[in-house]
Amino acid sequence: MVVKELIQTALTKNEACVFDEVHASMVYGKTTFSSNVSIDCAVQILDETAIPKLLKLANEHQFYLYPISTGNNWGYGSIQSTHIDGPRVVVDLGQLNAIIPQNKKAGLVTVQPGVTQQDLYDFLQQNDWPFMVPVTGAGPNCSILANALERGYGITPRTDHFAAVNALKAYLPHPDLCHSKFESAVSTLDRSGSDYIDKTFKWGLGPYIDGLFTQSNFGIVTEVTIRLAPKPAQFSAFYLQVFDSENFSEAVTLIEDTLLESEGIIGSINLMDRRRLVSMVAQNPNGQSQHVVMTDEQIETIAKEQRLPQWMIAGTIYGSKKVVAATQAQFKKRAKHIGQLNFSNSWLINIAKFIADIPLPSLAAIDKIRAQLRTLDEGIEIMLGKPNQVALPLAYWRNPRVAANKEQCLLPDKDRCGLLWYAPLIKMSPQVLSDFVAFVRETTPKYGIEPLVTFTNLKHDCIDSTVPLVFDLENPEAVSAAHQCLEELFTEGCKKGYVPYRINTQQQAKLSADGIFWQTTKLLKQAIDPNGILAPDRYNPQ
């Protein structure tokens, strides 16, 4: 009996929909960095009761389960394309999309895997909850739960999204444990029926196990309870344009000092280089299909037309009116000799918006200002916890088949965009960051990849860089070059102390098992999943 028929026999129509190889591969086999992945079967979970049955079946008949939430993991992937000796089955949890309120005053809410950023935003709006969605640049259609389990982060006050997870529940793949849902010791001891303490107190009782379910293949998580950040009484975004590249070190020191002294008031801060800004405001001057980088002359021309700086610092201030005003004054004083500073609540930007809204004839200069202000507004929405697609056009920058239209739903994998991410953590130091920028700018052009650099500051002492590798997915030479580029960045970067916080599914399958950390992980995996049925190549070195 083939795996599809086996699963159909075990599950009722009310529990799941089962799809054959053709449908499964077409819907779930697309990535932004490879040819389509062949999938033997897909199971769309309609009721949670199907999960333990599916785990039991996989243990008995030795096939492999790959759980996904929405599957919209652009640039990192959901399903490995590596060789697996046995049937590969996607477990689609997207239909489990309940939002369960826990405490409106505390901003405590439980979400299932299928709850997207947009779903949670709509719930908060409709029920008058004064809280912010933990948004990311991945867009409205991405799962809240999955991003937290990937240890993702955003720009709203609760930047570390798993840190905001108080509790989770899951099913383990062990044949003796898969029948019951895993929950904390506190949840097991609570006889009141409310389970409120578990959802309020992150650490529970005894060993802390919840963290094992992040960036791992130890279980199928069916819900997380998260603590949302409240909407601020006052808000201001700041934009510091650094036109002199010699001021880079001062800009880094400014960010470091600001985060150190204003923790809890300042959200994360982005630092973007000129090429990254060009990719946000202009079409690719070489055409989407060309496997070449922009020349310095092209960059200079676009930068002059758009008045783009060498570096842009963008961040947020949250708090009371007095706190925001005082923080603005302090930041302005420090930034005085570094670049040109604007605040989102400044009279200059408000006047520009007023003028742009006047129904004037369509002129190139006016249209350019309107476009920049629209992008500014979208950026502010993200900072206030409203999901949108402002960051997604980047994935389309080298896609000659589909143009990015933010008026429509953007799905980079379905639209065959080529995208990989290099996302290392780096010491917060002007010299180290300067060396990193030089490293990226020397490495990526060798492979026809634009060196687009963004730094996202989570803490004053450690910074993350997100370097998108954008390419034409239908060009085999470009795909191969992008993977070679990422391999060199990863390998040589680790030698320099630039260590990725997150890697894609193909990289996960190639991890070396050397070192006590991965040896320990392997022992835990063998104990929890003795038959290796759950996503065997996910963060599991062989």
C-alpha positions in Angstrom: 0.0 0.0 0.0 1.4 3.4 -1.0 1.8 6.0 1.7 -1.1 8.1 0.6 -3.6 5.2 0.8 -2.1 4.2 4.1 -2.7 7.6 5.6 -6.2 7.9 4.1 -7.2 4.6 5.7 -6.0 5.8 9.1 -7.5 9.3 9.1 -11.1 10.5 8.7 -12.1 13.2 6.3 -12.9 15.4 9.2 -9.3 15.0 10.5 -7.3 15.6 7.3 -7.1 16.0 3.6 -4.5 13.8 1.9 -2.9 14.7 -1.4 -0.9 12.6 -3.8 2.6 13.2 -5.1 1.7 15.4 -8.0 -0.4 17.8 -5.9 2.0 17.7 -3.0 5.0 18.5 -5.0 3.3 21.3 -6.9 1.9 23.0 -3.8 4.6 22.3 -1.2 7.7 21.6 -3.2 8.6 25.1 -4.2 11.6 27.0 -2.7 13.4 30.2 -3.6 16.7 28.5 -4.0 16.2 25.2 -5.8 14.3 23.2 -8.3 11.0 21.8 -7.0 11.3 19.2 -4.2 9.7 15.9 -4.9 7.2 15.1 -2.2 5.4 11.7 -2.0 2.4 12.9 -0.1 0.9 15.8 1.8 -1.5 15.8 4.7 -3.5 18.9 5.5 -4.5 18.7 9.1 -8.1 19.7 9.8 -8.3 18.4 13.4 -5.5 18.0 15.9 -6.5 14.4 16.6 -4.9 13.5 13.3 -1.4 14.3 14.5 -0.8 11.5 17.0 -2.3 9.0 14.5 0.0 10.2 11.8 3.0 9.9 14.1 2.1 6.4 15.1 1.7 5.4 11.5 5.0 6.9 10.5 6.8 5.0 13.3 5.1 1.7 12.2 5.7 2.1 8.5 8.9 4.2 8.4 8.0 7.2 6.4 9.1 10.8 7.1 7.0 13.8 8.3 7.8 17.4 7.5 5.5 19.7 9.5 5.0 23.3 8.2 2.8 26.2 9.3 2.1 28.4 6.3 5.3 27.2 4.5 6.2 30.8 3.7 9.8 30.6 4.8 11.3 32.7 2.1 15.0 32.2 1.6 15.3 29.5 4.2 13.0 26.8 2.9 10.7 24.4 4.6 11.4 21.0 3.0 14.9 19.6 2.4 15.8 18.5 -1.1 18.4 16.1 0.2 18.1 12.3 -0.4 15.9 10.5 2.0 15.5 6.7 1.8 11.8 6.5 2.2 8.5 8.4 1.5 8.5 12.1 2.3 5.2 13.5 3.7 4.4 17.2 4.3 2.2 17.8 7.4 0.4 21.1 6.6 -0.8 22.7 9.9 -2.0 25.8 8.2 -5.7 25.0 8.8 -5.1 25.0 12.6 -5.6 28.8 12.9 -7.4 29.4 16.1 -6.6 32.5 18.2 -7.4 32.0 21.8 -7.4 35.1 24.1 -6.0 34.6 27.5 -5.7 38.0 29.1 -6.6 41.2 27.3 -5.1 43.5 29.9 -1.8 41.6 29.8 -1.8 41.1 26.0 -1.6 37.4 26.4 -2.8 35.3 23.5 -2.5 31.7 22.3 -2.1 31.0 18.6 -2.0 27.9 16.5 0.4 27.3 13.6 -1.8 28.7 10.8 -2.3 32.1 12.5 -0.5 34.7 10.3 0.6 38.2 11.1 -2.4 39.5 9.3 -4.8 37.2 11.2 -3.5 38.3 14.5 -3.6 42.0 13.5 -7.2 41.6 12.4 -8.1 39.9 15.7 -6.5 42.7 17.7 -8.3 45.4 15.7 -11.7 43.7 15.8 -11.5 43.0 19.5 -10.0 46.4 20.5 -6.8 45.0 22.0 -4.2 47.8 22.3 -1.2 45.7 21.4 1.2 45.2 18.5 1.7 42.2 16.3 5.3 40.8 16.4 5.8 41.6 12.7 8.7 40.7 10.4 9.6 41.8 6.9 8.4 38.4 5.6 4.9 39.8 5.2 1.3 39.4 6.3 1.0 35.7 5.2 3.6 34.3 7.4 3.0 32.3 10.6 3.5 33.9 14.0 4.2 30.5 15.7 6.7 29.3 13.0 8.7 32.6 13.2 9.0 32.3 17.0 10.1 28.7 16.7 12.8 29.7 14.2 13.9 32.3 16.8 13.0 35.1 14.4 13.0 38.8 15.4 11.4 42.1 14.4 11.6 45.8 15.0 8.8 46.2 17.5 9.7 46.4 21.2 9.6 42.7 21.8 12.3 42.1 19.2 13.1 38.5 20.2 10.0 36.6 19.2 10.7 33.3 21.1 11.6 35.3 24.2 7.9 36.4 24.1 6.7 32.8 24.1 5.5 31.9 27.5 4.3 28.4 26.8 3.9 25.8 24.0 2.2 22.5 23.4 3.5 19.8 21.0 3.4 16.2 20.0 6.6 14.1 20.3 7.6 11.6 17.6 8.6 8.8 20.1 6.3 5.8 19.5 5.5 5.5 23.2 4.9 9.3 23.7 3.2 10.4 20.5 -0.3 9.6 21.8 -0.5 12.4 24.3 0.3 16.1 23.9 3.5 17.4 25.5 2.9 20.2 28.0 4.9 21.7 30.9 4.9 20.3 34.5 3.0 23.3 35.6 0.2 22.6 33.1 0.1 19.0 34.2 -0.2 19.9 37.9 -2.9 22.6 37.4 -6.2 21.0 38.3 -8.2 24.3 37.9 -8.8 23.7 34.2 -7.7 27.2 33.2 -4.0 26.4 32.5 -3.4 30.1 33.1 -0.2 29.8 35.2 1.5 27.9 32.5 0.6 30.5 29.9 1.7 33.3 32.1 5.0 32.0 33.6 7.5 31.2 30.9 9.9 28.9 32.9 7.5 26.4 34.5 8.8 23.8 36.9 11.8 21.5 36.5 14.0 21.4 33.4 13.1 24.0 30.7 12.3 21.9 27.7 10.3 24.3 25.5 13.5 25.7 23.9 14.3 22.3 22.5 11.4 22.8 20.0 13.1 25.8 18.4 15.3 25.3 15.3 14.9 21.6 15.8 13.1 18.4 14.7 12.0 17.3 18.2 8.2 17.7 17.9 5.2 19.1 16.1 4.2 22.2 18.0 0.4 22.9 17.8 0.2 26.1 19.9 2.2 28.9 21.5 1.1 31.5 24.0 2.8 34.8 23.5 3.0 38.1 25.4 2.4 41.0 23.1 3.9 44.4 23.4 1.4 47.2 24.1 0.8 50.1 21.7 2.9 53.0 22.9 1.3 56.3 24.1 3.7 58.1 21.8 5.9 56.9 18.9 8.5 58.3 16.7 10.7 56.8 14.0 14.1 58.3 13.3 16.1 58.4 10.0 19.7 59.4 10.0 21.2 59.8 6.6 25.0 59.4 6.7 26.3 60.9 3.4 30.0 60.7 4.4 31.3 57.2 4.5 34.1 58.3 6.8 31.3 58.7 9.5 30.5 55.0 9.5 32.4 54.3 12.8 30.7 57.2 14.5 27.3 55.9 13.3 28.0 52.4 14.8 29.1 54.0 18.1 25.9 56.1 18.1 23.8 53.0 17.7 25.7 51.1 20.4 25.4 54.0 22.9 21.7 54.5 22.1 20.8 50.9 22.6 22.8 50.6 25.8 21.3 53.7 27.5 17.7 53.5 26.1 16.8 49.8 26.4 13.0 49.4 26.5 12.5 52.8 24.9 14.3 52.2 21.6 13.3 49.2 19.5 15.8 47.5 17.2 17.8 49.8 14.9 18.5 49.1 11.2 21.6 50.3 9.4 21.4 49.9 5.6 24.1 50.6 3.0 23.6 52.5 -0.2 23.2 49.5 -2.4 20.5 48.1 -0.2 18.7 51.4 -0.4 19.0 51.4 -4.2 17.4 48.0 -4.3 14.4 49.4 -2.3 13.7 52.5 -4.4 14.9 51.7 -8.0 14.6 49.0 -10.7 17.6 46.9 -11.4 19.5 49.0 -13.9 21.0 45.9 -15.5 17.7 44.2 -16.0 16.3 41.4 -13.9 17.8 38.6 -15.9 21.4 39.8 -15.9 23.8 37.9 -13.7 26.0 41.0 -13.0 26.3 43.5 -10.2 25.7 47.3 -10.4 28.8 49.4 -11.2 29.9 52.2 -8.9 28.8 54.6 -11.6 25.3 53.2 -11.7 25.0 53.3 -8.0 26.2 57.0 -8.0 23.7 57.9 -10.7 20.7 56.4 -8.8 21.9 57.7 -5.5 22.1 61.2 -6.9 18.6 61.0 -8.5 17.1 59.7 -5.2 19.4 61.5 -2.9 20.5 58.4 -1.1 23.2 58.4 1.6 26.1 56.0 2.0 24.3 54.6 5.1 20.8 55.0 6.6 20.0 54.5 10.2 16.4 53.8 10.9 14.9 53.1 14.4 12.0 53.6 16.7 11.3 55.3 20.0 8.4 54.1 22.2 7.0 55.6 25.4 5.2 58.5 26.9 5.2 61.9 25.2 7.9 63.2 27.6 10.0 60.1 27.2 9.9 60.2 23.4 10.7 63.9 23.3 13.6 63.5 25.7 15.0 60.5 23.8 14.6 62.4 20.5 16.6 65.4 22.0 19.4 63.1 23.2 19.6 61.2 19.9 19.6 64.5 17.9 22.4 65.9 20.0 24.6 62.8 19.5 23.8 62.6 15.7 24.6 66.3 15.1 27.9 65.8 13.3 27.2 62.3 11.8 24.5 63.0 9.2 21.1 64.5 8.4 18.4 63.5 10.9 14.6 63.4 10.5 11.9 62.1 12.8 8.6 60.7 11.5 6.7 63.3 13.6 8.8 66.2 12.4 7.2 69.3 10.7 9.4 68.7 7.6 8.0 65.2 6.9 4.4 66.3 7.8 4.6 69.2 5.3 6.0 66.9 2.6 3.1 64.5 3.1 0.6 67.4 3.0 2.1 68.6 -0.3 2.2 65.1 -1.8 -1.5 64.6 -1.0 -2.5 67.7 -3.1 -3.9 66.5 -6.4 -1.1 67.9 -8.6 -0.4 66.8 -12.2 1.8 63.7 -12.5 5.4 64.9 -12.7 8.5 62.7 -12.2 9.8 64.7 -9.2 6.4 64.7 -7.5 5.8 61.0 -8.2 9.2 60.2 -6.8 8.4 62.0 -3.5 5.0 60.3 -3.3 6.6 56.9 -3.7 9.3 57.6 -1.1 6.6 58.8 1.4 4.5 55.7 0.7 7.5 53.6 1.5 8.1 55.7 4.6 4.5 55.1 5.8 4.8 51.4 5.2 8.0 51.3 7.3 6.2 53.1 10.1 3.3 50.7 9.9 5.8 47.8 10.5 7.3 49.6 13.4 3.8 50.0 15.0 3.1 46.3 14.5 1.0 46.4 11.4 2.1 43.8 8.8 2.6 44.7 5.2 4.7 43.8 2.1 7.1 46.7 2.2 10.2 44.4 2.3 9.0 41.7 -0.1 9.8 43.4 -3.5 13.5 42.7 -2.7 12.9 39.1 -3.6 11.7 40.1 -7.1 14.7 42.3 -7.9 16.2 39.7 -10.2 13.0 38.0 -11.3 12.4 38.7 -15.1 9.1 36.8 -15.1 7.1 38.5 -12.4 7.3 42.1 -11.2 6.7 43.0 -7.6 3.3 44.6 -7.2 2.5 45.4 -3.6 -1.2 45.8 -4.5 -1.3 42.0 -4.9 -0.3 39.2 -2.6 3.5 38.6 -3.0 4.6 34.9 -2.7 8.2 34.7 -3.7 8.5 30.9 -3.9 5.3 30.6 -6.0 6.5 33.4 -8.2 9.9 31.7 -8.7 12.0 34.3 -7.1 15.7 33.5 -6.3 16.6 34.3 -2.7 19.0 33.0 -0.1 20.0 34.6 3.2 23.4 35.1 4.9 22.5 36.1 8.4 25.5 36.1 10.8 25.8 37.5 14.3 28.7 40.0 14.7 30.4 41.7 17.5 29.2 45.3 17.9 32.4 47.2 17.0 33.1 49.8 14.4 36.2 48.0 13.2 34.7 44.6 13.1 31.6 45.8 11.2 33.8 47.7 8.8 35.8 44.5 8.2 32.5 42.6 7.7 31.3 45.1 5.1 34.6 44.8 3.2 34.3 41.0 3.4 30.8 40.9 1.9 31.7 43.5 -0.8 34.7 41.5 -1.8 33.0 38.1 -1.9 29.5 38.5 -3.4 30.5 40.2 -6.7 32.7 37.2 -7.6 29.5 35.3 -8.0 27.4 38.0 -9.7 25.5 38.7 -6.4 24.9 42.3 -5.3 26.5 43.1 -1.9 23.3 44.4 -0.2 24.1 44.9 3.5 21.7 45.5 6.4 22.6 45.4 10.1 19.8 44.9 12.6 20.7 45.8 16.2 19.0 43.7 18.9 21.4 44.5 21.7 24.2 47.0 22.2 26.9 44.4 22.1 25.8 42.0 19.3 24.4 42.8 15.9 22.9 40.7 13.1 23.5 41.3 9.5 21.0 40.2 6.9 22.6 39.9 3.5 20.1 38.8 0.8 21.5 36.8 -2.1 19.1 37.7 -4.9 19.3 35.8 -8.3 17.3 34.5 -11.2 15.9 31.1 -10.1 15.4 29.9 -13.7 19.1 30.5 -14.5 21.0 27.3 -13.5 24.3 29.2 -13.6 23.0 31.9 -11.3 21.5 29.4 -8.9 24.8 27.5 -8.7 26.7 30.7 -8.2 24.4 31.9 -5.4 24.9 28.7 -3.4 28.7 28.9 -3.9 28.6 32.5 -2.7 26.7 31.5 0.4 29.1 28.6 1.1 32.1 31.0 0.9 30.4 33.6 3.1 29.5 30.9 5.6 32.9 29.1 5.7 35.1 32.2 5.5 32.9 34.2 7.7 33.0 31.7 10.5 36.8 31.9 10.4 36.5 35.6 11.0 34.0 35.2 13.9 30.8 35.9 11.9 28.5 33.1 13.0 25.0 32.6 11.4 22.1 32.6 13.8 19.9 30.8 11.2 20.6 28.7 8.1 18.5 27.2 5.2 17.4 23.6 4.9 20.2 22.6 2.6 22.8 24.0 4.9 21.1 22.2 7.9 21.6 18.9 6.1 25.3 19.5 5.7 26.1 20.5 9.3 29.1 18.8 10.7 28.5 16.5 13.7 31.8 17.6 15.3 31.7 19.1 18.8 29.9 18.2 21.9 26.9 20.5 21.1 25.8 18.5 18.0 26.8 15.2 19.7 24.4 16.1 22.5 21.7 17.1 20.0 22.1 13.8 18.3 21.7 11.9 21.5 18.5 13.9 22.4 17.1 13.3 18.9 17.7 9.5 19.2 16.0 9.5 22.6 13.0 11.6 21.5 12.7 10.2 17.9 14.3 6.7 17.9 13.0 5.9 14.4 14.1 9.3 13.0 10.7 9.9 11.4 10.4 13.7 12.0 12.3 15.9 9.5 15.5 13.8 9.7 17.8 16.4 8.1 16.6 19.4 10.1 19.4 20.7 12.3 20.5 17.1 12.7 24.1 16.5 11.6 24.8 12.9 10.5 
